[in-house]
Structures are given as C-alpha cells and as structure tokens.
C-alpha cells in the first residue's frame, strides 16, 4: 500500500503539471482560484460552476488523464481501481490550496 501511495502522489503531481502546459486558455490553477472547479473525494475534478464551458472542457481533459493514470497504478499494483481513486482523492483534497473548493458530504465548500 505504501508503494501505491507514493505512485499516486507522483501521479497527482504529474497530472497537475501536464494540465498546466495544455492548450487550454484556462489553466487548472486559474479554474480552481476562480471557483469554477474543485477536487472530489473520488480523485477527479468536478464543476463548482457547471455553466462555464471552458471549465467543463478542462475538467474532461484532466479527468481523462487522471483515469488513465489511476488505471495504470491499479494494474501495476494489482489493486482495485476504486482504492486508487479514493486515495488519490484524499491526497488531492489534502493538497488543495486554502480558498479553493473541495466536495464534501453536503456539496462544495471552500477549504
């Protein structure tokens, strides 16, 4: 499980860096700072403001990359995909900058 945790931390970091250099005019950090997207407990991004089309495209791109990374981690470690997603979600929420959104039991809240 320790190797899975290390791999997930690396994965979350790499995914964030890859998105920062994507072709999107809106970066992940900007979208989070503007309150358009937030981290969910399942390891994926969600739309805090679903009416923003640019944010929706960013979410789809990031989540696709995360899903691929999680699948590789689960396969490499012979573990359940949901366990990888849950652990990644915990790490992403822990690493969320104060003032950005995370999804809690009652919906979106500022950390």
Secondary structure, DSSP 8 states (H G I E B T S, - for coil): -HHHHHHHHHHHHHHHHHHHTSS-SS-HHHHHHTTSEEE-TTSSEEESSTT-HHHHHHHHHHHHHHHHHHHHHHHHHT--HHHHHHHHHHHHHHTS-TTSEEEETTEEEE-
